[in-house]
Amino acid sequence: MTRRRKGKPVHGWLVLDKPAGMTSTQAVGAVRRAFGAQKAGHAGTLDPLATGILPIALGEATKTVPYAVDGQKEYRFAVRWGVETDTDDAEGRPVATGDIRPERAAIEALLPGFTGEILQTPPAYSAVKIDGERAYDLARAGETVELEARPVQIDSLVLVDAPDRDTGVFAAQCGKGTYVRSLARDMGRALGCRGHVIALRRTRVGSFEEAQAVAMASLTAAAEADEGALRALLRPVETALADLAVLRVSREDTVRLLRGQPILIRGQDLPPPGPAYATCKGHLVALGEIEKGQLRPTRVFNFGEAG
């Protein structure tokens, strides 16, 4: 006998403005409970210390999470010079100190070396897996964590303020897998003064922007009002697919795609080979790959009664 999934078939994205002190998993749980949704997931972990954009996918939107995770991220963060911690943020214990305090000119001269594709070692307290175990679990258990450096893309890194000699405030645009805490640690080492993150806010994830963010208080108020107020906070499932080609298909082709069968692409303005998604009369049908004049579905959507 098939077990019925608990909850409502709610589909879409909630762009949460995550408060400090809450884990990403706790945030997903709070949103899922507010909507009574069957299924939920997030696009890109935020540390408990961090605030800002945490896109949370509900229902069929969870199938588009990888596209949001791969999108460019933007952060604003503050670094405290003079102390490096074991977590690379203010929650850790000091492991090294430095008496030097960098001048603004020295900081700005350093930044080009941290721009473009660079090698970065993730923090010991991170979600990176080592032999199937999370690095932060090993670190908390007192084990020595050694992670390998890996390439990440930093598109922009700017010093936006230096309110005092102990503090630098930065804005960064970066790709998937970048750790801002590692940036703070490595800049502190390069400047000879050591450093750690004391404040971190994510302001964009792919097509999800800060202006769209919903505060936890607003989510709670909507949940206490009515279901219509909650649904008004949701963004469409395809919001995460803004960078993909879109194909508008017929009902006949929709049936084929939903069966997992490829369809021929017709018309003169054919999208180039690569990922794309298909819609029929404004409704999302499938994700797939364009190749050799066909769209081959990789994921299909079933919105059920909530579609």
C-alpha positions in Angstrom: 0.0 0.0 0.0 1.4 3.4 -1.0 1.9 5.8 1.9 0.3 9.2 1.4 2.8 12.0 1.9 1.8 14.3 4.8 1.2 18.0 4.1 -0.2 20.1 1.3 1.0 20.1 -2.3 2.5 23.6 -2.2 4.8 24.6 -5.0 7.1 27.6 -5.3 10.0 29.5 -3.8 10.0 31.5 -0.5 12.9 33.9 -0.4 13.6 34.0 3.3 15.6 36.7 5.0 17.2 34.4 7.5 17.9 35.9 10.9 21.1 35.4 12.8 21.2 32.5 15.2 19.1 30.1 13.0 20.6 27.2 11.0 19.5 26.7 7.4 17.9 23.4 8.4 15.9 25.2 11.1 14.8 27.8 8.6 13.6 25.2 6.1 11.6 23.5 8.9 10.0 26.8 9.9 8.9 27.6 6.4 7.7 24.1 5.7 5.6 24.2 8.9 4.2 27.6 8.1 2.9 26.4 4.7 2.1 22.8 5.9 4.0 21.8 2.8 4.8 18.2 1.8 8.4 18.8 0.7 11.0 21.6 1.2 14.7 22.3 0.7 17.1 25.2 0.5 19.5 26.6 -2.1 22.8 27.2 -0.5 23.6 26.9 3.2 24.0 30.0 5.4 26.0 29.8 8.6 23.9 30.4 11.8 25.9 33.7 12.3 24.9 34.9 8.8 21.7 36.7 7.7 20.1 37.3 4.4 18.9 35.5 1.3 18.0 31.8 1.8 15.9 30.6 -1.1 13.6 27.8 0.2 12.0 25.5 -2.4 8.6 24.0 -1.7 7.1 21.0 -3.5 8.1 20.7 -7.2 10.4 23.7 -6.8 12.9 21.3 -5.1 13.6 19.9 -8.6 15.1 23.3 -9.6 17.3 23.7 -6.5 20.6 22.8 -8.3 20.1 25.7 -10.7 19.7 28.2 -7.8 22.7 26.7 -6.0 24.9 27.1 -9.2 23.9 30.8 -9.4 26.2 33.7 -8.5 26.1 34.8 -4.9 26.6 38.3 -3.4 27.7 39.0 0.1 28.4 42.0 2.4 30.7 41.1 5.3 32.8 42.6 8.1 36.2 41.3 9.1 37.9 41.9 12.4 41.7 42.2 12.1 44.1 41.0 14.7 42.6 37.6 15.6 42.1 34.3 13.7 39.6 31.8 15.1 39.2 28.0 14.6 35.8 28.6 12.9 37.0 31.7 11.0 34.2 33.7 12.5 33.2 35.3 15.8 31.8 32.0 17.2 35.2 30.3 17.4 38.1 30.4 19.8 41.2 32.4 19.0 44.0 30.4 17.5 46.4 33.1 16.3 46.8 36.9 16.8 48.6 39.7 15.1 49.6 43.2 16.2 49.7 44.8 12.7 46.6 46.7 11.6 46.5 47.1 7.8 46.1 50.5 6.1 43.3 50.9 3.6 45.8 51.2 0.7 47.4 47.8 1.7 44.0 46.1 1.8 42.9 47.5 -1.6 46.3 46.4 -3.1 45.7 42.9 -1.9 42.2 42.4 -3.4 43.1 41.7 -7.0 45.0 38.6 -5.8 41.7 37.3 -4.4 39.7 38.0 -7.6 39.2 35.6 -10.5 39.7 31.9 -10.1 41.6 31.2 -6.9 42.4 28.2 -4.8 40.6 28.2 -1.4 40.7 25.9 1.5 37.3 25.5 3.2 37.0 26.2 6.9 37.5 23.2 9.3 34.0 24.0 10.5 32.2 23.5 7.2 29.7 21.1 5.6 32.4 19.6 3.4 32.5 15.8 3.7 35.6 13.8 4.7 35.1 10.0 4.2 31.4 10.5 4.5 31.5 12.7 7.6 30.9 16.4 7.8 34.0 18.4 8.6 32.3 20.4 11.3 31.3 17.1 13.1 34.9 15.9 13.1 36.1 19.4 14.3 33.6 19.5 17.1 34.7 16.0 18.2 38.2 17.3 18.6 39.7 15.7 15.5 42.2 17.5 13.3 40.5 18.4 10.1 42.7 18.8 6.9 40.8 19.9 3.8 42.3 20.3 0.4 42.3 23.6 -1.4 39.9 23.8 -4.4 39.2 26.3 -7.1 36.5 28.9 -6.6 35.4 31.9 -8.7 35.5 35.4 -7.1 34.1 37.9 -9.7 34.3 40.9 -7.5 35.8 41.8 -4.1 35.6 45.4 -2.9 36.5 47.2 0.4 33.4 49.4 1.0 34.3 50.7 4.4 37.0 50.8 7.1 35.1 52.2 10.1 38.2 51.7 12.4 41.7 50.2 12.3 40.4 46.9 13.5 37.6 46.4 11.0 37.1 46.1 7.2 33.7 45.9 5.5 33.6 44.2 2.1 31.2 43.3 -0.8 31.8 40.2 -2.8 30.3 38.5 -5.9 31.3 34.9 -6.2 30.5 31.5 -7.5 29.3 28.2 -6.1 31.4 26.7 -3.2 33.0 30.0 -2.1 33.5 30.4 1.7 33.5 34.0 2.9 35.0 32.9 6.2 38.0 31.5 4.2 38.3 34.8 2.4 38.5 36.7 5.7 41.1 34.2 7.1 43.3 34.2 4.0 43.2 38.0 3.7 44.2 38.3 7.3 47.1 36.0 6.8 48.3 37.7 3.6 48.2 41.1 5.4 50.2 39.7 8.3 47.5 40.6 10.9 45.1 37.6 11.0 41.4 38.1 10.7 37.9 36.5 11.1 34.3 37.3 10.0 32.2 39.2 12.6 29.2 39.9 10.4 27.9 38.3 7.2 24.9 39.0 5.0 24.0 37.3 1.7 22.2 39.8 -0.6 21.7 37.7 -3.7 21.5 34.0 -4.9 21.2 33.7 -8.6 17.9 35.4 -9.6 16.8 35.8 -6.0 17.4 39.3 -4.7 17.4 41.1 -1.4 14.3 43.2 -2.4 12.3 39.9 -2.6 13.3 38.7 0.8 10.6 37.9 3.4 11.4 38.4 7.1 10.5 35.7 9.5 8.1 38.0 11.3 6.3 38.6 8.0 6.1 34.8 7.4 4.6 34.3 10.8 2.1 37.1 10.3 1.0 35.6 7.0 0.6 32.2 8.5 -1.6 33.6 11.2 -3.7 35.5 8.7 -4.8 33.0 6.0 -3.6 30.7 3.3 -4.0 33.5 0.7 -1.5 35.7 2.5 1.0 32.9 2.6 0.6 32.0 -1.1 1.2 35.7 -1.9 4.7 35.4 -0.5 5.7 32.6 -3.0 7.6 33.1 -6.2 7.0 30.8 -9.2 8.9 27.5 -9.5 10.7 28.7 -12.7 12.2 31.7 -10.9 15.4 29.6 -10.3 15.6 28.9 -14.1 16.0 32.5 -15.2 19.3 31.7 -17.0 17.9 28.8 -19.0 16.4 28.8 -22.5 12.6 28.3 -22.4 10.6 26.4 -25.0 6.8 26.8 -25.4 5.5 23.4 -26.4 2.2 22.0 -27.6 -0.2 19.7 -25.7 1.0 16.8 -27.8 4.7 17.5 -26.9 3.7 18.0 -23.3 2.4 14.4 -23.1 5.6 13.1 -24.6 7.8 15.0 -22.2 5.7 13.9 -19.2 6.3 10.3 -20.3 10.1 11.0 -20.4 10.2 11.0 -24.1 12.3 13.5 -26.2 10.6 16.0 -28.5 11.7 17.6 -31.8 12.4 21.3 -31.6 10.8 23.3 -34.4 11.2 26.9 -35.6 13.9 29.1 -36.9 15.1 30.7 -33.6 16.4 27.5 -32.0 18.2 27.8 -28.6 21.8 26.5 -28.6 22.6 23.1 -27.1 22.4 23.0 -23.3 19.9 23.0 -20.4 16.4 24.4 -21.0 12.9 24.1 -19.7 9.5 23.6 -21.4 6.2 25.3 -20.7 2.7 24.7 -22.1 0.2 27.5 -21.9 2.2 29.2 -19.1 2.6 26.0 -17.0 6.0 24.4 -16.3 6.3 21.0 -17.9 9.9 19.7 -17.8 13.6 20.4 -17.5 15.9 18.9 -20.0 18.8 19.2 -22.4 18.8 20.5 -26.0 20.9 18.3 -28.3 20.7 17.4 -31.9 17.5 19.3 -32.5 15.6 17.6 -29.6 14.7 18.4 -26.0 15.5 15.4 -23.9 13.7 15.7 -20.5 15.7 15.1 -17.3 13.0 16.1 -14.8 9.3 16.4 -15.3 6.8 18.4 -13.1 3.7 17.1 -11.5 1.8 20.0 -9.7 -1.2 17.9 -8.9 -4.2 19.7 -7.3 -2.0 22.7 -6.5 -0.8 23.2 -10.1 
